[in-house]
Amino acid sequence: MDPRLKEDLAVLHLAGISTRLMAMLSRRILGVQVSADTVSKSLSVIEHKATQWLTRPLNEQKYWALFIDGTNFRIQRRGSTEKEPSLVVVGIDARNRMSILAVEPGTKDNVDTWRGVFSELIKRGLDVSSVRIVVMDGLPGLENLFSEIFPKSVTARCWVHALRNALAKAPARLRDAFKLLAQEVMYASSENQARVAFEKLKITMRQDAQRSVYCLEKDLDSLLVHYRFDKKFWRTLRTTNPIERVNKELKRRVKSMETLGERTLETLIAFTAMRLEFNWQNKAVDKINVENLLNGRKEFQTNQVESVVDSLVH
């Protein structure tokens, strides 16, 4: 088979077309039926370039903000569904553009494994002294670990995780009211106003939702760290939403695959991460990219895929 056709088959598979569907359509499009096994094997043509991208050098940019979180994928292997844990790191560079710095499949979300992830990032060229803030969830011990490795940085808790945990501890009848009061803290116009809003929440809810109040109070300083930075970054630094965007896209793609081996999963993760990366590199987090909006989302996504394909097959 023509090597270029193998590359095309691999890219189509990674972009979302299942091996079964491609085998079914290949006779109509190519005049010859391509087996599902052939499609799967075609991944070997580009897997090296794709996975190499996940371990690329990081010394070309200075990253001042990091977002870190863990996730689980449900994948089909050997006729059964398995959970595949992964750790994800996203950074904001000096141009205020986001990059996916690491996606570590098969890695559990605990302090020891995060230490290994940070060590690898530093080996790849991440400048420790440039990192000023990391946004994370409330994994025990992770904040201390980060302060140890990145002593010039501050740690911020994700508001989405914190509020979700607080609401889970609130009586059902009070959850809506608690959420509204918490959002007054979250979206306050200054740190001082946020603390005033929290006192209001505390006075209102301490009798009937004491555990929920404490859930926010114990992490309040970390939840308000974003106020130390320029206002144009507050929205971005309040949550680990950049990580959630990566997780959502990865889970969507993994779900569409019938079965996944270790190498296929790694290649799929790399391809999906590259698509998001090319998207983010076209817009800074501190402003709206008007040109992309005017050109339309469909065209932008097409160019995004073309950029990834060019990187993989040339």
Summary of the structure (lengths in Angstrom):
residues: 314
radius of gyration: 22.1
end to end distance: 18.1
largest distance: 72.9
contacts: 949
relative contact order: 0.14
helix: 60%
strand: 14%
